[in-house]
Amino acid sequence: MAGNIVLSAAVRSNLLALQQTSDLISQTQNRLATGKKVNSALDNPSNFFTASGLTDRANDLSGLLDSISNGLQTIQAANNGITSLTNLVQTALATLRQAQQSAETTAKVQGSVSGLTGTSSFAVTSGNTITISDGVTTATITSGGNVTVQQILDGVNNNATLGIKAELTGDGRVQFEATGTTSITIGGTATTAELAQFGLTAAVTAAGTANTTRTALAAQFDTIRTQITQLAGDSGFNGVNLLNGDALKVLLNEKSTSSVTISGVTFTSAGLGITASTHQFQSDFDINAAITNVTNALTTLRSQASTFGANLSIVQIRQDFTKATINTLKTGADNLTLADTNEEGANLLSLQTRQQLSTTALSIASQSDRNVLSLFR
């Protein structure tokens, strides 16, 4: 056995040095092969476990980046949807403007007195009535001693079956418009003088005709309205649609203690307050009401676009922050474990030289043992 072989002190010393050099060469070659100076806890426990913790957190954050990326795409899909919805709503508004430019051909009555407001009030004998009829349905306003302009407007507009709409013109005149091919009859028991206070006269206005251009544009408006609802329904990403009532929660750290929640909206036609065309837009009253709804919808879309834009910026900033944090963690872990290949290469060259010298020294040390052989010649 090797343990029974007696080596001289010089040989054993040189052999030990040679073994140590061989171990160092093996260690250096491993560092060069792996690129790391710390490959296990045996190499450097403190650096190894610290680097492992940093790497684990970097990996957790890397997995979180996929979720953040999906969140960004969901917000972006909603933002794209709002952009297209805005274009559709603007198209609907252009359609309404076009209908407004086509003169109505249905019956219209405009009072002779200007400067009136909804609160304008006039004395009318208590119990006397003012009636507005379309030939089938009649709206009746009964006086309690005084009648306001708003009472007349409400009496007409709140009657769902009456084919007439009432409003004040830009210069403050009471105006009645037929919503179809019906006549407008003003009457009641109010005296001529009492009616004249409102600029009205008891009379029958002949029925008008339907405006085919307005009818066609009303159908076009309803088609656009349908497309608005369909587009809102198609603005989702990965099963989440922020324009169809869904909400989105984006986690921003690996412990789920930091997040941002984006509330969804319902931007269908109904959700935006864009109602279907009424009475085929035969009256300016109905067109003006539709224009108001569409204008409000545009304001809502622009406001929500700003909100989504802010949310998108927040998530993008956190995404960039997470990427930077991952890079910092990995760099920190690498600083603790990676080897300097230039240094290790120099070390290997030095160790190989040392190995050669140790081999030579071992040969010289064993020379004295070989001299013993000369005694037996």
C-alpha positions in Angstrom: 0.0 0.0 0.0 1.1 3.6 -0.6 1.0 4.3 3.1 3.8 1.7 3.6 6.1 3.5 1.2 8.6 5.7 2.9 9.3 8.9 1.1 12.1 11.3 2.0 11.1 14.7 3.5 12.3 16.5 0.4 10.3 14.2 -1.9 7.2 14.4 0.3 7.4 18.2 0.5 7.7 18.6 -3.3 4.9 16.0 -3.9 2.6 18.0 -1.6 3.4 21.2 -3.4 2.7 19.5 -6.7 -0.6 18.1 -5.5 -1.7 21.6 -4.3 -0.7 23.1 -7.6 -2.7 20.4 -9.4 -5.8 21.2 -7.2 -5.5 24.9 -8.0 -5.2 24.2 -11.7 -8.3 22.1 -11.5 -10.1 24.9 -9.6 -9.0 27.5 -12.1 -9.9 25.4 -15.1 -13.4 24.9 -13.6 -13.8 28.7 -13.1 -12.8 29.3 -16.7 -15.2 26.6 -17.9 -18.2 27.8 -15.9 -17.3 31.5 -15.9 -18.0 31.5 -12.1 -15.7 31.8 -9.2 -18.5 30.6 -6.9 -20.2 27.4 -8.2 -21.4 26.0 -4.9 -21.8 26.8 -1.2 -18.4 25.1 -0.6 -16.6 27.8 -2.7 -18.0 30.7 -0.7 -21.1 30.2 1.4 -21.9 33.9 2.0 -21.6 34.9 -1.6 -23.3 31.8 -2.9 -26.5 32.1 -0.8 -26.6 35.9 -1.2 -26.3 35.5 -5.0 -29.0 32.8 -5.0 -31.4 35.1 -3.2 -30.8 37.9 -5.6 -31.2 35.5 -8.6 -34.4 34.1 -7.2 -36.0 37.5 -6.8 -34.8 38.5 -10.3 -36.5 35.3 -11.7 -39.7 36.1 -9.8 -39.8 39.6 -11.2 -39.1 38.2 -14.7 -42.2 36.1 -14.4 -44.1 39.1 -13.3 -43.1 41.0 -16.4 -45.3 38.7 -18.5 -48.3 39.7 -16.4 -47.4 43.4 -16.7 -46.9 43.1 -20.4 -50.4 41.5 -20.7 -51.8 44.4 -18.6 -50.2 46.9 -20.9 -51.7 45.2 -24.0 -55.1 45.1 -22.4 -55.0 48.9 -21.7 -53.6 49.5 -25.2 -56.5 47.5 -26.7 -59.0 49.6 -24.8 -57.2 52.8 -25.9 -57.3 51.6 -29.5 -61.0 50.9 -29.1 -61.6 54.4 -27.7 -59.8 55.9 -30.7 -62.0 54.0 -33.1 -65.1 54.7 -31.1 -64.3 58.4 -31.2 -64.1 58.2 -35.0 -67.5 56.4 -35.2 -69.1 58.9 -32.9 -67.7 61.8 -34.9 -69.2 60.1 -38.0 -72.5 59.9 -36.2 -72.3 63.6 -35.4 -71.5 64.4 -39.0 -74.6 62.4 -40.0 -76.7 64.5 -37.6 -75.3 67.7 -38.9 -76.2 66.6 -42.5 -79.7 65.8 -41.4 -80.0 69.1 -39.7 -79.0 70.9 -42.9 -81.8 69.2 -44.8 -84.9 71.4 -44.2 -87.7 69.6 -42.5 -90.9 69.2 -44.4 -93.2 68.3 -41.6 -95.6 70.8 -40.0 -94.1 73.6 -37.8 -95.6 76.4 -35.8 -93.6 79.2 -34.3 -95.0 81.8 -31.9 -94.9 85.5 -32.7 -93.5 86.6 -29.3 -89.7 86.4 -28.8 -87.5 86.8 -25.8 -89.4 84.1 -23.7 -87.8 81.8 -21.2 -89.0 78.6 -19.5 -89.9 80.7 -16.5 -91.9 83.3 -18.4 -95.4 83.3 -16.7 -98.7 84.8 -17.9 -102.1 85.2 -16.4 -104.6 82.8 -17.8 -108.1 82.5 -16.3 -108.1 79.6 -13.8 -109.6 76.5 -15.3 -109.0 77.7 -18.9 -106.9 75.3 -21.0 -104.4 75.4 -23.8 -104.4 72.4 -26.1 -102.0 71.1 -28.7 -103.1 68.3 -30.9 -101.7 66.2 -33.7 -105.2 65.1 -34.9 -105.2 62.0 -32.8 -103.6 62.8 -29.4 -104.0 66.0 -27.5 -101.9 67.6 -24.8 -103.9 69.8 -22.4 -102.4 72.4 -20.1 -104.9 73.6 -17.5 -104.4 77.0 -15.9 -104.3 77.5 -12.1 -104.4 81.3 -12.6 -101.0 81.5 -14.3 -99.2 79.4 -17.0 -95.5 79.3 -17.6 -93.8 78.6 -20.9 -92.2 75.6 -19.3 -95.6 74.2 -18.5 -96.5 74.3 -22.2 -93.2 72.7 -23.2 -93.5 69.9 -20.6 -97.2 69.3 -21.4 -96.2 68.6 -25.0 -92.9 66.8 -24.6 -94.0 64.6 -21.7 -96.9 63.2 -23.7 -95.3 60.0 -25.2 -98.1 59.4 -27.7 -98.3 63.0 -29.1 -96.6 63.4 -32.5 -95.4 66.9 -31.7 -92.4 68.3 -29.9 -92.1 71.8 -28.3 -89.1 73.9 -27.6 -87.9 77.5 -27.4 -86.0 78.8 -30.5 -82.7 80.7 -30.2 -84.5 84.0 -30.0 -87.0 82.8 -27.3 -90.1 81.8 -29.3 -92.4 78.9 -28.5 -92.1 76.4 -31.4 -94.0 73.2 -32.2 -92.8 70.6 -34.6 -94.6 67.6 -35.9 -92.6 64.4 -35.7 -94.4 62.9 -38.6 -96.9 63.7 -41.4 -99.5 65.1 -39.0 -101.1 68.5 -38.5 -100.6 70.8 -35.5 -103.8 72.2 -33.9 -103.6 74.9 -31.2 -106.8 75.4 -29.2 -108.4 75.1 -25.8 -110.6 77.4 -23.8 -107.9 80.1 -23.3 -108.9 83.4 -24.9 -107.2 84.8 -27.9 -105.5 87.4 -25.7 -104.3 84.8 -23.3 -102.8 82.7 -26.1 -101.3 85.8 -27.6 -99.2 86.4 -24.5 -97.2 83.3 -25.6 -97.3 84.4 -29.3 -99.8 81.6 -30.1 -103.0 81.6 -32.1 -105.8 79.1 -32.1 -105.4 77.5 -35.5 -104.8 74.3 -37.5 -101.6 73.9 -39.4 -101.7 71.6 -42.4 -99.9 68.3 -42.2 -96.5 68.2 -43.9 -94.6 65.4 -45.6 -91.8 63.1 -44.6 -88.3 64.2 -45.5 -86.7 61.2 -47.3 -83.2 62.5 -46.8 -83.7 62.7 -43.0 -85.3 59.2 -43.1 -82.2 57.8 -44.8 -79.8 59.6 -42.5 -81.7 58.3 -39.5 -81.2 54.7 -40.7 -77.5 55.5 -41.3 -77.2 56.9 -37.8 -78.7 53.7 -36.3 -76.2 51.6 -38.3 -73.3 53.6 -36.9 -74.9 53.2 -33.4 -74.9 49.4 -33.9 -71.2 49.5 -35.0 -70.3 51.4 -31.8 -71.7 48.6 -29.7 -70.0 45.9 -31.7 -66.6 47.7 -31.7 -66.8 48.2 -27.9 -67.4 44.4 -27.6 -64.3 43.7 -29.8 -61.9 45.8 -27.8 -60.7 43.2 -25.3 -57.4 41.4 -24.9 -56.8 38.0 -23.3 -60.4 37.8 -22.1 -60.4 41.3 -20.4 -62.4 44.1 -22.1 -62.1 47.4 -20.3 -64.7 48.9 -22.7 -67.3 46.3 -21.8 -67.4 46.6 -18.0 -64.4 44.5 -17.1 -61.8 45.7 -14.6 -58.0 44.9 -14.7 -55.6 44.5 -11.8 -51.9 44.6 -12.6 -49.5 43.2 -10.0 -46.3 45.3 -9.8 -44.1 43.3 -7.4 -43.4 39.7 -6.6 -45.1 39.8 -3.2 -48.4 41.1 -4.7 -48.3 44.0 -2.2 -48.1 46.6 -5.0 -50.6 46.8 -7.8 -52.7 49.2 -9.9 -56.4 48.6 -10.7 -57.9 50.0 -13.9 -61.7 50.3 -13.7 -63.6 49.3 -16.8 -66.4 51.2 -18.5 -69.3 50.2 -20.7 -68.9 52.1 -24.0 -71.7 50.5 -25.9 -74.1 52.9 -27.6 -76.4 52.7 -24.6 -73.5 53.1 -22.2 -72.4 56.2 -24.0 -76.0 57.6 -23.9 -76.4 57.5 -27.7 -80.0 56.5 -28.2 -81.6 55.2 -31.4 -83.0 57.8 -33.8 -86.6 58.9 -32.9 -89.3 59.7 -35.4 -86.7 59.2 -38.2 -85.3 62.7 -37.4 -88.2 64.4 -39.0 -88.1 67.2 -36.4 -85.2 69.5 -35.5 -86.1 68.8 -31.9 -85.1 65.1 -32.2 -82.0 65.9 -34.2 -80.9 68.5 -31.6 -81.5 66.0 -28.8 -79.4 63.4 -30.6 -76.6 66.0 -31.2 -76.6 66.7 -27.5 -76.2 63.0 -26.7 -73.5 62.4 -29.2 -71.6 65.5 -28.1 -71.7 64.3 -24.5 -70.5 60.9 -25.7 -67.5 62.5 -27.3 -66.6 64.3 -24.1 -66.9 61.1 -22.2 -64.7 59.2 -24.7 -62.0 61.9 -24.6 -62.0 62.0 -20.8 -61.7 58.2 -20.6 -58.9 58.2 -23.2 -57.0 60.5 -20.9 -57.6 58.2 -17.9 -56.5 55.1 -19.8 -53.5 57.1 -21.1 -52.4 57.9 -17.5 -52.9 54.2 -16.5 -50.9 53.1 -19.5 -48.0 55.5 -18.5 -48.1 54.2 -14.9 -47.8 50.6 -16.0 -45.1 51.3 -18.6 -43.1 53.2 -15.9 -43.4 50.2 -13.6 -42.5 47.8 -16.3 -39.3 49.8 -17.0 -38.6 50.0 -13.3 -39.0 46.2 -13.0 -36.7 45.6 -15.9 -34.1 47.9 -14.3 -34.5 46.1 -10.9 -34.0 42.7 -12.6 -30.8 44.0 -14.2 -29.6 45.3 -10.9 -30.3 42.1 -9.1 -28.6 40.0 -11.7 -25.6 42.3 -11.8 -25.3 42.1 -8.1 -25.5 38.3 -8.1 -22.9 38.1 -10.9 -20.5 40.4 -9.0 -20.6 37.9 -6.2 -20.1 34.8 -8.3 -18.6 35.5 -11.7 -15.0 34.9 -12.3 -12.6 37.4 -13.9 -11.6 35.3 -17.0 -8.5 37.5 -17.6 -7.3 36.9 -14.0 -8.1 33.2 -14.1 -6.3 32.8 -17.4 -3.2 34.5 -15.9 -3.6 32.3 -12.8 -3.7 29.1 -15.0 -0.6 30.1 -16.9 1.2 30.8 -13.6 0.0 27.5 -12.1 1.1 25.5 -15.1 4.6 27.1 -14.8 4.6 26.3 -11.1 3.5 22.7 -11.9 6.5 22.3 -14.3 8.8 23.8 -11.7 7.4 21.5 -9.0 7.9 18.5 -11.2 11.5 19.5 -11.8 12.0 20.0 -8.1 10.5 16.6 -7.3 12.8 15.1 -9.8 15.8 16.7 -8.2 14.6 15.7 -4.7 14.3 12.1 -5.7 17.9 12.2 -7.3 19.4 11.5 -3.9 17.3 8.4 -3.5 18.5 7.1 -6.9 22.2 7.7 -5.8 21.7 4.7 -3.4 21.5 2.4 -6.4 25.2 3.2 -7.2 26.2 1.3 -4.0 24.9 -1.9 -5.6 26.9 -1.7 -8.8 
